[in-house]
Amino acid sequence: MADQPAAEPARTASPDRDVPFETMSGIPLEAVYGPKDAERPGEFPYTRGPHASMYRSRLWTMRQFAGFGTATDTNHRFKELLEAGGNGLSTAFDMPTLLGRDSDDPWAKGEVGRAGVAVDTLVDMETLFSGIDLGSVSTSMTINSPAAVIMAMYVAVGDRHGVARQRLSGTIQNDILKEYQAQKEYVFPPRPSMRLVTDLMRFATAELPRWHPVSISGYHIREAGSTAAQELGFTLANGFAYVEAALASGQTIDEFAPRLSFFFNAHMDFFEEIAKYRAARRIWARWMRDHYGAHNERSLQLRFHTQTAGVSLTAQQPQVNLVRVAIEALAGVLGGTQSLHTDSFDEALALPTEEAARLALRTQQVIAEETGVVHVADPLGGSWFVEELTDEMERQAEAIFAHIAEAGSGSMLEGAFACIDDGWFVDEIADAAYAFQSKLARGEWIQVGVNGFRNEGERATTPILSIDPQVEVDQLERLAQVKQDRNDQLVRECLRTLTTEASDPLVNLMPTLIEAARAHVTVGEAMTAMESVFGLWTERA
């Protein structure tokens, strides 16, 4: 039995795609299928999707993750992806940048430009987006501890090129809680780090209406070894913690909640992943309404980005990763993602080559244009299996919330801090990772090419991307030149102001960080200034 929004005929083309809504054989397709009295997509609690007709109205953003070498190298890759049909940029930074260290820091030696792009100063940020209209392209930046510093540079670039702040659109991850739980790229202790998160949230609310200031990430939790239910539970619990932190900073729920976004993993258990996304929307809607008193419909609608599971890729028989990525991407689409990144098949070996990155984008385009799955909202809704899995995901997540709330005496924010302090998150993820590896060792879960269907004696012949050591030399020369050319007195004044204002929790640090960026204060210098006030975090074993 089928039903559809009255305003939309069964066979119309969506605004951005001139195609009929029908099967390959010409059978007309309706927007929604299911009993008329059942939950509809676009209706509370949004289990079936945040929008009434989903991809009929607009496809997901095809946002490919890119970053390596110098800003010039990555700028070239950005432009290649846009020319290949991508419509969103996603920036990967190198390890020194992620940890708030400059390329000339002794700890950065050998890592500059290796796992992402090196960004030290405003000059690098300008080069990174050279020739790209920041007012028309949506940009994502995956960075956390130095997120406020990097965002300040991005805003300064937009200002310098005359792009109104109201036109800047995109997302910065800025999800510090999961760093203590899984990814470990923290710098400051949790509480002052949360202050930086809320400073950026308040700034975005006031100045950047099209920007998502926090992308609450389950991706890295899953990559660290969690189960799907733990990814769901820990991620949404972190989301609730950010809500409570923003409320405590004086913001109102419907002022900031509509621009919170999420970032989930798409792993290999196809139906479990779909159920995870459906449960996430349902849980978020109910908690935002019932626990936090949100009234704006957009505050209740969980919107998320998906990336296929890097941890599922294998160095053995790497071409098989093409199949894995396609299946995982399809799960993200059937689960209703708003944007998607598909991993390249060679990423278990190195950063992706240009050809592999283009093929990963083509995977999304095949799903969008050739499979027909985008013509119907929530195609798997009503499946007894999927509905039961969705309910079970919700039950397990609620058990996680109960534990965290108890640890925080009713507060999800204090519970998150407590469970970081006592290592509960880390222990839970470690136990899950060990359990799965034990399944692989016993042959209870088969991974093609690893513990089954192996090609004995096979040697990998896949061409891989190699980062020339000259990249580090060039980056160090560029940084030295910037330091030589800048106004040292202005730099010292900016750092003095930043240190003073970091000592006052009532001051929003974003305006000062933007001024520091304009003065060519480096990422490392800004982070060191704040470290003198906030201190450093060391995880207890």
Backbone torsions as a table, in degrees:
resi	resn	phi	psi	omega
1	MET	NA	139.3	-173.8
2	ALA	-125.8	156.3	174.5
3	ASP	-149.9	165.3	-178.9
4	GLN	-159.2	159.4	175.3
5	PRO	-59.6	135.6	-175.1
6	ALA	-61.5	-28.9	-175.3
7	ALA	-76.8	-8.4	-173.5
8	GLU	-119.3	114.0	176.6
9	PRO	-62.3	162.2	-176.9
10	ALA	-68.2	-26.0	-176.2
11	ARG	-130.8	81.1	174.0
12	THR	-129.5	156.8	177.1
13	ALA	-86.9	143.4	176.6
14	SER	-73.2	159.2	-176.0
15	PRO	-56.6	-34.0	-176.3
16	ASP	-104.2	6.3	-178.4
17	ARG	-143.7	115.9	-177.3
18	ASP	-87.0	70.5	-179.2
19	VAL	-135.6	150.3	176.0
20	PRO	-80.1	154.9	176.7
21	PHE	-92.1	87.3	-178.9
22	GLU	-156.7	165.2	176.6
23	THR	-74.4	172.7	178.0
24	MET	-59.7	-28.7	-179.8
25	SER	-86.8	-2.2	176.7
26	GLY	95.7	11.8	177.4
27	ILE	-77.1	123.3	-179.6
28	PRO	-63.0	142.8	-179.8
29	LEU	-118.6	135.9	176.6
30	GLU	-89.4	162.2	-173.9
31	ALA	-69.4	-37.2	-174.6
32	VAL	-137.7	139.2	175.6
33	TYR	-118.7	144.0	179.2
34	GLY	139.3	168.5	178.9
35	PRO	-58.4	147.1	-177.4
36	LYS	-64.6	-25.7	-178.5
37	ASP	-93.6	5.2	179.6
38	ALA	-84.2	166.1	176.5
39	GLU	-60.7	138.3	-179.8
40	ARG	-106.5	151.7	169.7
41	PRO	-58.8	143.5	-178.7
42	GLY	83.5	3.2	179.1
43	GLU	-118.8	146.6	177.8
44	PHE	-54.2	136.8	2.6
45	PRO	-94.2	24.2	170.2
46	TYR	68.1	23.5	176.6
47	THR	-54.8	-38.7	-173.9
48	ARG	-89.7	1.8	178.2
49	GLY	133.4	150.8	-177.5
50	PRO	-76.7	-16.1	-175.9
51	HIS	-124.5	149.1	-172.6
52	ALA	-61.2	-41.4	-175.9
53	SER	-115.1	3.1	176.9
54	MET	49.2	-121.4	-170.2
55	TYR	-76.2	-5.3	171.2
56	ARG	-63.3	-36.6	-177.2
57	SER	-83.6	-38.8	-177.7
58	ARG	-161.8	131.6	175.7
59	LEU	-70.3	161.7	172.8
60	TRP	-64.5	157.6	174.5
61	THR	-75.9	127.7	178.3
62	MET	-91.0	95.2	-169.3
63	ARG	-112.3	101.1	-177.4
64	GLN	-90.0	133.0	-179.2
65	PHE	-74.0	128.6	-178.4
66	ALA	-149.1	144.5	176.4
67	GLY	165.1	123.7	174.2
68	PHE	-166.9	156.7	174.6
69	GLY	62.7	-136.8	-179.9
70	THR	-89.4	171.3	177.3
71	ALA	-60.7	-33.6	177.9
72	THR	-63.8	-43.8	178.6
73	ASP	-59.5	-46.9	-176.9
74	THR	-71.4	-34.7	176.0
75	ASN	-58.5	-40.0	177.1
76	HIS	-62.9	-44.3	179.9
77	ARG	-64.8	-41.4	176.3
78	PHE	-54.1	-50.3	-176.5
79	LYS	-65.1	-35.7	178.2
80	GLU	-65.0	-41.1	179.6
81	LEU	-66.9	-40.0	177.9
82	LEU	-64.6	-40.5	178.5
83	GLU	-66.7	-27.7	179.8
84	ALA	-81.3	-2.0	176.5
85	GLY	111.5	0.1	174.7
86	GLY	-67.6	150.8	-179.0
87	ASN	-127.5	19.5	175.2
88	GLY	-157.5	146.0	179.4
89	LEU	-105.2	145.1	177.1
90	SER	-136.0	122.3	-168.5
91	THR	-101.5	125.1	172.9
92	ALA	-101.3	126.1	179.4
93	PHE	-100.3	154.9	178.4
94	ASP	-74.5	168.9	-173.6
95	MET	-62.3	-42.0	176.7
96	PRO	-57.5	-44.3	179.3
97	THR	-62.7	-43.0	-179.9
98	LEU	-60.4	-29.9	-179.6
99	LEU	-97.7	9.0	176.2
100	GLY	72.6	28.9	179.3
101	ARG	-114.7	146.5	178.4
102	ASP	-80.6	162.7	-178.3
103	SER	-64.8	-22.6	178.9
104	ASP	-93.8	7.0	174.7
105	ASP	-70.4	137.3	179.8
106	PRO	-54.6	-32.4	-179.3
107	TRP	-72.4	-15.0	-177.5
108	ALA	-86.7	-10.3	-173.8
109	LYS	-57.2	127.8	179.2
110	GLY	86.9	-8.4	-178.0
111	GLU	-113.0	-2.9	-175.6
112	VAL	-66.9	120.4	177.7
113	GLY	72.6	9.7	-173.4
114	ARG	-81.6	-53.5	-175.2
115	ALA	-101.7	8.7	-178.4
116	GLY	171.6	-169.7	-177.0
117	VAL	-88.4	143.0	177.8
118	ALA	-86.3	124.6	176.3
119	VAL	-129.9	114.1	-179.6
120	ASP	-109.0	-38.3	-174.0
121	THR	-139.7	176.7	177.1
122	LEU	-58.1	-30.8	178.5
123	VAL	-60.5	-42.6	177.9
124	ASP	-63.9	-42.9	-179.2
125	MET	-64.6	-39.0	177.4
126	GLU	-64.6	-41.2	179.1
127	THR	-66.8	-38.7	-177.6
128	LEU	-57.8	-37.0	-176.5
129	PHE	-112.9	22.3	178.6
130	SER	-61.3	131.3	178.5
131	GLY	76.1	8.4	179.3
132	ILE	-116.4	126.0	-178.6
133	ASP	-77.0	106.8	-178.0
134	LEU	-68.0	-13.9	178.1
135	GLY	-84.6	-10.7	-177.6
136	SER	-121.7	-11.5	-179.8
137	VAL	-111.4	133.9	175.9
138	SER	-82.9	129.6	-175.7
139	THR	-118.7	136.2	173.0
140	SER	-116.6	140.0	178.6
141	MET	-129.4	118.7	-176.9
142	THR	-92.8	92.5	-179.5
143	ILE	-156.8	150.7	-170.6
144	ASN	-129.6	-73.3	-177.5
145	SER	-55.0	-47.9	178.3
146	PRO	-92.4	23.2	-174.1
147	ALA	-56.7	-43.4	-178.2
148	ALA	-63.8	-37.7	180.0
149	VAL	-66.9	-46.3	-179.1
150	ILE	-66.7	-39.8	178.8
151	MET	-64.5	-37.1	177.6
152	ALA	-60.9	-40.4	178.1
153	MET	-65.6	-40.9	-179.5
154	TYR	-63.1	-44.4	178.3
155	VAL	-62.7	-40.6	179.8
156	ALA	-63.6	-37.3	176.7
157	VAL	-64.0	-45.8	177.7
158	GLY	-59.1	-44.3	178.5
159	ASP	-59.9	-44.5	-176.6
160	ARG	-64.4	-31.1	-177.9
161	HIS	-98.0	12.0	174.0
162	GLY	73.5	20.3	176.7
163	VAL	-88.1	117.4	-179.4
164	ALA	-58.9	139.9	-179.5
165	ARG	-58.6	-28.4	179.0
166	GLN	-66.8	-17.5	-178.6
167	ARG	-94.9	-15.1	-179.8
168	LEU	-67.6	125.7	-178.5
169	SER	-131.4	144.2	178.8
170	GLY	150.8	-157.1	-173.4
171	THR	-145.8	139.8	166.8
172	ILE	-118.9	136.8	-170.9
173	GLN	-61.7	-59.5	170.3
174	ASN	52.6	30.9	-178.5
175	ASP	-105.1	89.4	-172.2
176	ILE	-79.5	-27.9	-175.0
177	LEU	-61.4	-42.0	-177.9
178	LYS	-69.2	-16.1	175.4
179	GLU	-65.4	-41.6	178.4
180	TYR	-71.5	-24.1	-176.5
181	GLN	-88.5	-33.7	-168.8
182	ALA	-143.6	-52.7	-167.7
183	GLN	-85.9	-28.0	170.8
184	LYS	72.2	21.0	176.5
185	GLU	-98.0	50.7	178.6
186	TYR	-92.6	161.6	174.5
187	VAL	-127.7	-60.5	-177.3
188	PHE	-90.6	165.8	174.2
189	PRO	-62.6	162.7	-174.6
190	PRO	-57.1	-43.9	-172.8
191	ARG	-68.1	-50.1	175.7
192	PRO	-65.6	-28.7	175.4
193	SER	-63.9	-39.0	177.6
194	MET	-65.8	-32.0	176.3
195	ARG	-61.0	-41.9	178.3
196	LEU	-64.5	-37.7	177.9
197	VAL	-60.9	-48.4	-176.9
198	THR	-71.9	-30.1	173.8
199	ASP	-59.7	-45.4	179.9
200	LEU	-67.9	-37.0	177.0
201	MET	-61.8	-45.3	-179.7
202	ARG	-65.4	-39.9	179.2
203	PHE	-64.2	-44.5	-179.6
204	ALA	-64.2	-39.9	178.4
205	THR	-59.4	-39.5	-176.6
206	ALA	-83.1	-33.9	-168.4
207	GLU	-118.4	-24.6	-170.8
208	LEU	-126.2	76.1	-173.1
209	PRO	-65.0	-18.7	-179.0
210	ARG	-104.0	12.1	-175.3
211	TRP	-107.6	139.3	174.5
212	HIS	-96.5	108.3	-171.2
213	PRO	-81.4	-10.0	176.3
214	VAL	-142.6	130.1	170.8
215	SER	-115.4	103.2	-172.6
216	ILE	-77.5	116.4	-162.4
217	SER	-107.5	119.6	168.3
218	GLY	-93.1	-13.3	-174.1
219	TYR	-55.0	-49.7	-174.5
220	HIS	-73.0	-28.5	174.8
221	ILE	-63.6	-42.8	178.7
222	ARG	-69.4	-40.6	179.4
223	GLU	-63.1	-27.4	178.6
224	ALA	-75.6	-12.0	175.1
225	GLY	122.6	6.8	-178.7
226	SER	-69.7	166.1	170.1
227	THR	-80.1	170.5	176.5
228	ALA	-62.2	-40.6	-179.1
229	ALA	-67.1	-37.9	176.1
230	GLN	-66.8	-41.6	175.8
231	GLU	-56.1	-47.3	179.5
232	LEU	-61.5	-51.9	-175.1
233	GLY	-66.7	-47.1	-178.9
234	PHE	-65.2	-40.5	-176.6
235	THR	-66.6	-47.9	-179.9
236	LEU	-67.6	-35.2	175.7
237	ALA	-61.0	-41.2	175.5
238	ASN	-62.3	-39.6	176.8
239	GLY	-58.9	-44.1	178.6
240	PHE	-64.0	-35.8	178.8
241	ALA	-64.3	-41.3	177.6
242	TYR	-65.3	-37.4	176.7
243	VAL	-59.9	-47.1	-178.5
244	GLU	-65.8	-37.0	178.3
245	ALA	-66.1	-41.5	178.8
246	ALA	-65.6	-41.0	177.5
247	LEU	-62.1	-41.1	179.8
248	ALA	-66.2	-24.6	180.0
249	SER	-84.8	1.1	174.8
250	GLY	103.8	1.6	179.0
251	GLN	-85.2	153.6	175.9
252	THR	-95.1	150.4	-170.6
253	ILE	-56.8	-47.4	-176.5
254	ASP	-79.5	-3.0	176.3
255	GLU	-79.5	-39.1	-174.4
256	PHE	-113.6	-27.5	-172.3
257	ALA	-60.6	-34.6	-179.3
258	PRO	-60.0	-18.5	-177.5
259	ARG	-111.3	15.1	167.9
260	LEU	-78.9	139.2	178.1
261	SER	-133.4	168.4	-176.1
262	PHE	-126.9	163.0	-177.2
263	PHE	-139.9	111.5	-176.2
264	PHE	-114.9	158.7	175.2
265	ASN	-85.3	147.0	169.4
266	ALA	-115.8	103.8	-174.6
267	HIS	-98.8	-168.7	-168.0
268	MET	-86.9	-19.7	179.4
269	ASP	-79.5	92.0	-164.9
270	PHE	-50.0	-56.3	-174.4
271	PHE	-73.7	-33.0	177.8
272	GLU	-62.4	-39.1	179.3
273	GLU	-65.2	-44.6	179.3
274	ILE	-60.5	-44.1	178.8
275	ALA	-62.6	-36.1	179.2
276	LYS	-61.0	-45.7	-179.4
277	TYR	-65.9	-40.1	-178.9
278	ARG	-66.2	-42.1	178.6
279	ALA	-65.6	-36.5	-179.5
280	ALA	-60.3	-44.6	-180.0
281	ARG	-63.6	-42.5	-178.2
282	ARG	-64.2	-46.8	-178.6
283	ILE	-62.8	-47.4	-177.4
284	TRP	-58.9	-45.7	-178.0
285	ALA	-59.9	-44.6	-176.8
286	ARG	-69.8	-43.5	-179.6
287	TRP	-66.6	-41.5	-179.2
288	MET	-64.2	-38.0	179.4
289	ARG	-77.3	-50.5	-169.3
290	ASP	-84.4	-32.5	-177.8
291	HIS	-95.3	-34.2	-172.2
292	TYR	-116.3	-0.8	171.5
293	GLY	71.3	28.3	178.2
294	ALA	-71.6	143.5	178.7
295	HIS	-117.3	-33.2	179.6
296	ASN	-63.4	128.4	-178.6
297	GLU	-56.9	-36.7	-179.2
298	ARG	-69.6	-22.2	174.6
299	SER	-68.9	-25.9	-177.0
300	LEU	-88.9	-17.7	-173.4
301	GLN	-89.0	110.2	176.7
302	LEU	-77.0	123.3	176.9
303	ARG	-117.9	141.1	-171.9
304	PHE	-146.2	153.5	170.9
305	HIS	-99.0	149.6	178.9
306	THR	-127.1	142.0	170.2
307	GLN	-129.0	137.5	177.4
308	THR	-64.1	157.3	-167.0
309	ALA	-78.2	108.6	176.2
310	GLY	-60.1	-35.2	-176.9
311	VAL	-69.8	-16.0	178.7
312	SER	-83.3	-13.1	-178.6
313	LEU	-76.2	147.7	-176.9
314	THR	-123.4	145.4	173.5
315	ALA	-73.8	-27.9	175.3
316	GLN	-74.8	133.9	178.7
317	GLN	46.9	59.6	-171.6
318	PRO	-59.9	-25.8	179.2
319	GLN	-63.9	-24.7	177.4
320	VAL	-63.5	-23.2	178.2
321	ASN	-60.9	-26.2	175.6
322	LEU	-58.2	-40.3	179.5
323	VAL	-68.8	-45.5	179.9
324	ARG	-58.4	-47.7	-177.3
325	VAL	-62.0	-41.4	-179.5
326	ALA	-62.9	-42.3	-179.9
327	ILE	-67.2	-43.9	179.8
328	GLU	-65.0	-40.8	178.7
329	ALA	-63.8	-39.3	178.2
330	LEU	-63.1	-37.4	176.6
331	ALA	-62.7	-41.8	177.7
332	GLY	-61.2	-40.8	180.0
333	VAL	-69.2	-46.2	179.2
334	LEU	-66.6	-22.6	175.5
335	GLY	-84.6	-8.3	173.1
336	GLY	93.4	32.8	-178.6
337	THR	-65.9	152.3	177.1
338	GLN	-94.7	-19.9	172.1
339	SER	-153.0	160.0	-169.5
340	LEU	-147.4	137.0	168.7
341	HIS	-119.0	130.2	176.2
342	THR	-105.5	126.6	179.4
343	ASP	-66.3	153.1	175.6
344	SER	-85.6	148.9	-172.2
345	PHE	-66.5	-18.3	-175.7
346	ASP	-97.2	9.1	-172.0
347	GLU	-75.7	-11.0	172.0
348	ALA	-76.8	-11.2	-178.2
349	LEU	-105.0	-37.4	-176.0
350	ALA	-171.3	179.9	169.9
351	LEU	-59.8	149.8	-173.4
352	PRO	-68.2	144.0	170.5
353	THR	-74.0	165.7	179.5
354	GLU	-61.1	-40.4	-179.7
355	GLU	-65.6	-42.2	-179.9
356	ALA	-66.2	-39.6	178.4
357	ALA	-64.4	-38.7	178.8
358	ARG	-66.4	-39.5	179.0
359	LEU	-65.4	-35.5	177.2
360	ALA	-63.8	-40.8	176.2
361	LEU	-65.2	-41.6	178.4
362	ARG	-59.3	-31.5	177.3
363	THR	-58.6	-45.4	177.1
364	GLN	-63.1	-41.0	-177.2
365	GLN	-66.5	-35.7	175.5
366	VAL	-63.6	-44.1	178.4
367	ILE	-60.5	-42.5	-176.4
368	ALA	-70.7	-39.5	-169.2
369	GLU	-104.1	-20.4	-171.0
370	GLU	-116.0	-19.6	-173.8
371	THR	-90.4	-24.0	-177.4
372	GLY	79.6	1.5	-177.2
373	VAL	-71.5	-15.8	-178.2
374	VAL	-82.7	-5.9	-173.9
375	HIS	-81.0	-14.6	-176.6
376	VAL	-129.9	134.7	177.5
377	ALA	-76.2	131.4	178.6
378	ASP	49.6	63.8	-177.3
379	PRO	-59.2	-26.1	-177.7
380	LEU	-95.5	-0.5	177.1
381	GLY	-60.2	135.5	-177.9
382	GLY	96.4	-13.6	174.2
383	SER	-65.0	124.2	-179.5
384	TRP	-55.3	-40.4	-179.4
385	PHE	-64.5	-51.0	-177.5
386	VAL	-64.7	-40.6	-179.0
387	GLU	-65.8	-40.0	179.0
388	GLU	-68.3	-41.0	177.4
389	LEU	-62.8	-38.8	178.0
390	THR	-61.7	-44.7	178.3
391	ASP	-62.7	-40.9	-178.7
392	GLU	-67.8	-38.9	175.7
393	MET	-59.2	-42.1	179.6
394	GLU	-65.2	-42.0	-179.8
395	ARG	-61.2	-45.1	-178.2
396	GLN	-68.2	-37.3	177.8
397	ALA	-64.5	-42.2	-179.8
398	GLU	-62.9	-33.5	176.4
399	ALA	-64.8	-37.9	176.6
400	ILE	-65.2	-44.2	179.1
401	PHE	-59.2	-40.6	-178.3
402	ALA	-61.7	-40.9	179.9
403	HIS	-64.8	-45.6	-177.4
404	ILE	-66.7	-42.1	179.1
405	ALA	-62.1	-40.2	178.6
406	GLU	-63.9	-40.9	178.9
407	ALA	-63.8	-27.8	-179.3
408	GLY	-102.8	17.7	-179.6
409	SER	52.6	42.5	177.3
410	GLY	98.9	-13.0	179.9
411	SER	-100.3	126.7	177.0
412	MET	-70.9	-31.4	177.9
413	LEU	-66.5	-51.3	178.8
414	GLU	-66.2	-32.1	176.8
415	GLY	-65.4	-39.1	177.0
416	ALA	-62.7	-45.2	177.7
417	PHE	-60.8	-44.0	-177.8
418	ALA	-64.2	-41.6	-177.5
419	CYS	-75.5	-21.0	169.6
420	ILE	-73.3	-46.0	-177.5
421	ASP	-60.5	-41.6	-176.1
422	ASP	-92.2	3.8	174.9
423	GLY	77.6	14.8	-175.5
424	TRP	-63.1	-44.9	179.9
425	PHE	-59.7	-48.4	-178.2
426	VAL	-60.3	-43.5	180.0
427	ASP	-62.4	-44.1	-178.4
428	GLU	-63.1	-42.6	180.0
429	ILE	-67.8	-41.6	-180.0
430	ALA	-62.1	-42.3	179.2
431	ASP	-63.4	-41.2	179.7
432	ALA	-66.2	-41.7	179.5
433	ALA	-63.7	-41.3	179.1
434	TYR	-64.6	-41.6	-179.6
435	ALA	-61.8	-40.8	-179.7
436	PHE	-70.3	-41.1	178.0
437	GLN	-63.1	-33.4	176.5
438	SER	-65.4	-38.4	175.2
439	LYS	-60.8	-42.5	178.1
440	LEU	-63.4	-43.4	-177.9
441	ALA	-63.6	-34.7	-179.8
442	ARG	-86.9	-4.3	-179.0
443	GLY	76.7	18.1	179.3
444	GLU	-81.6	-16.0	173.3
445	TRP	-134.1	122.6	-175.4
446	ILE	-95.2	130.1	173.2
447	GLN	-116.7	113.1	-172.2
448	VAL	-58.3	127.5	179.7
449	GLY	90.1	-14.5	-178.2
450	VAL	-104.5	-61.2	177.1
451	ASN	-121.1	18.8	176.1
452	GLY	-166.4	148.3	177.4
453	PHE	56.2	45.2	-178.6
454	ARG	-84.3	149.7	172.7
455	ASN	-102.6	95.3	-175.1
456	GLU	-63.0	135.1	177.8
457	GLY	80.5	1.7	-179.6
458	GLU	-70.5	138.3	176.6
459	ARG	-113.0	135.4	-179.8
460	ALA	-66.2	132.4	179.3
461	THR	-122.9	10.0	-177.6
462	THR	-69.2	124.9	175.2
463	PRO	-63.5	138.7	-179.3
464	ILE	-125.0	159.8	177.7
465	LEU	-76.9	129.2	178.3
466	SER	-114.1	130.3	178.4
467	ILE	-90.3	115.9	-178.9
468	ASP	-66.1	131.5	176.6
469	PRO	-55.4	-20.2	178.7
470	GLN	-63.7	-23.6	178.2
471	VAL	-55.7	-45.4	-179.3
472	GLU	-66.4	-40.3	178.4
473	VAL	-60.5	-46.8	-178.8
474	ASP	-63.4	-40.3	-179.0
475	GLN	-66.4	-40.3	178.5
476	LEU	-64.9	-38.4	178.0
477	GLU	-65.8	-41.6	179.4
478	ARG	-63.5	-44.3	-179.7
479	LEU	-63.3	-42.9	179.0
480	ALA	-61.4	-37.9	179.9
481	GLN	-67.0	-42.1	178.2
482	VAL	-60.9	-44.8	-179.7
483	LYS	-63.9	-34.3	-179.9
484	GLN	-71.0	-36.6	-173.5
485	ASP	-85.7	-19.5	-173.3
486	ARG	-79.3	169.5	179.2
487	ASN	-87.3	104.1	-174.2
488	ASP	-63.3	-36.7	179.7
489	GLN	-64.4	-41.2	178.2
490	LEU	-64.8	-38.6	177.2
491	VAL	-60.5	-46.7	-179.6
492	ARG	-62.6	-39.0	179.1
493	GLU	-65.0	-42.8	179.4
494	CYS	-62.8	-42.0	-179.2
495	LEU	-69.5	-35.8	177.6
496	ARG	-64.9	-43.1	178.4
497	THR	-64.1	-42.5	-179.8
498	LEU	-61.6	-42.5	179.1
499	THR	-64.0	-43.0	179.8
500	THR	-63.1	-46.4	-176.2
501	GLU	-73.0	-29.1	175.9
502	ALA	-63.2	-25.5	179.6
503	SER	-76.7	-12.6	-179.0
504	ASP	-110.4	104.3	-175.6
505	PRO	-64.5	-12.7	-179.5
506	LEU	-85.8	-11.2	-177.9
507	VAL	-91.0	132.5	173.4
508	ASN	-81.2	123.2	-172.9
509	LEU	-81.2	-10.9	-174.2
510	MET	-60.9	-47.0	178.9
511	PRO	-58.3	-39.3	179.2
512	THR	-67.8	-38.9	177.9
513	LEU	-65.5	-34.8	177.4
514	ILE	-66.3	-43.2	177.3
515	GLU	-63.4	-39.1	178.1
516	ALA	-63.7	-40.6	178.0
517	ALA	-60.4	-43.7	179.7
518	ARG	-62.1	-30.5	179.3
519	ALA	-83.6	2.9	-179.5
520	HIS	67.3	31.0	166.7
521	VAL	-63.7	136.3	-177.6
522	THR	-80.8	164.0	175.3
523	VAL	-57.0	-47.3	-177.7
524	GLY	-64.4	-38.1	179.4
525	GLU	-66.8	-41.5	178.8
526	ALA	-65.3	-41.8	-179.5
527	MET	-67.6	-38.3	178.7
528	THR	-65.1	-38.5	177.8
529	ALA	-61.6	-44.2	178.9
530	MET	-71.2	-32.5	177.8
531	GLU	-61.3	-32.7	-179.7
532	SER	-64.0	-22.0	178.1
533	VAL	-100.4	-45.9	-172.4
534	PHE	-83.1	-28.8	-174.3
535	GLY	84.0	178.4	179.5
536	LEU	-111.3	152.8	178.9
537	TRP	-102.4	132.7	173.5
538	THR	-123.4	124.7	-179.0
539	GLU	-72.2	135.9	175.9
540	ARG	-85.0	134.8	-179.6
541	ALA	-66.5	NA	NA
